């Protein structure tokens, strides 16, 4: 039962919000890793050194794995059906 990275991240993104109360023992490892990656991507704190950089890096990993990389100089890859919403980490910090 092989699961690609894109399939794993898609599955995790669909149930990330409800994952706080999940049973960890029965959860596959790829889902736990995906949950950790989504948590890092959405929980940056501007008061902590390196936190924004870490969350931006996690967001980039998620986007590259779900949408794909693009060659330099080419148009960005866009999807009409799927999309990700990231939490704005600069609210209240930058004014």
N, C-alpha and C positions, 0 to 999 in steps of 0.2 A: 504494500500500500504506500506508494510513493506520492509525496506531495511537493509541488514546486514552491519556490519562495513566493511567487505571485499569488498562487492559490492560498497559501497559508496567510499572507498578509490580507488578502481579500476577506477570508473567513474571519480573521481577527477584527478587521475594521467594522464588520457588520455587527459584532457583539461585544465591542470594546467597553461600552458604557455599562453593560450589564455584567461585566466580568469581575466586578469588585467582590461579589458574594459567591463566586464559583468554588467548587471543590477542586483544590489543587492536585490532589492525589490522582484523580481520574482524568486529568487534562493532559493531552499530548504535549511533548516538549516543544514542538514548533509553535504551538499556541501560547505557551508560557513566554517564549522568547519574543513572539510578536506583541504580546500584551506589555512586556517590559519596554520594547522599542516604542510603542505608541504612548506609553506613560512618560517616557523620557521626552518624546517629541512634543508633548502637550503640557509639560510641567516645568518649563524654564522659569527661573526667578532672577530678575535683574540685580537683586541685592547680593546674590551669591556669585563669586568670581568663576567664570567659565561655564555657568549654567546655560546662558543664552547660546553660547557657541555649541555646547553639547546638544541642546534641543534642536538647533538649526541643523546640525550634522545628522541627527536622527531623522528629521524631516526630509533631508536630502536622500538618505538611504531609502526611506519609504517611497518617495516619489520615483527614484531611479528604478527600484525593483517593481513597482506597480505599473508605471507608465513606460519606462524604458529610457535609456540614454539617447542623447541626440549628438550628432556630429557637430563640431564647431562650425559656425557659418551657415548651418541649416535652420529651417524654421523650427520653433519649439513643437514638440509633440502635444497634440490636444485630443482630448476625448470628450465627446458630447454627452455620453451617458454617465460616466463615472467621474467622481471628484472627491477630494479630501478637504475637510475643513479643519484648519489648525487654529488653536487658541491664540489670540493676539496677546503676546507677552509684554508689550510695551504700554499697556493701558495703566494709567496712573503713575508711570515712571517718567515718561517723556512728555513734556508739556510745552 
